[in-house]
Amino acid sequence: MSKILDIAHDMAKDLVEVGAMDEVTMRTVESLCLPEKKVFLPQDIRRIRTTNHLSQPVFALISAFILHQAGLNRTDFFDL
């Protein structure tokens, strides 16, 4: 996050604490302050997998489990 977004996020949290901002607006501010999503190229994924000594099936299983825990599925990320 950039320095400016950090400051804006801290100010918004303070405003919620004193009752000057509601939770819905805070969620909007938080969504705007999220860092950019990193794009992983196939070679990045392979490097991560091999560095952690994981086979492709095990890596896929772990990835699916993480998505499931977050309430997401592969179609949220890929056009299948």
Beta strands, then each sheet from edge to edge (+ up, - down):
end
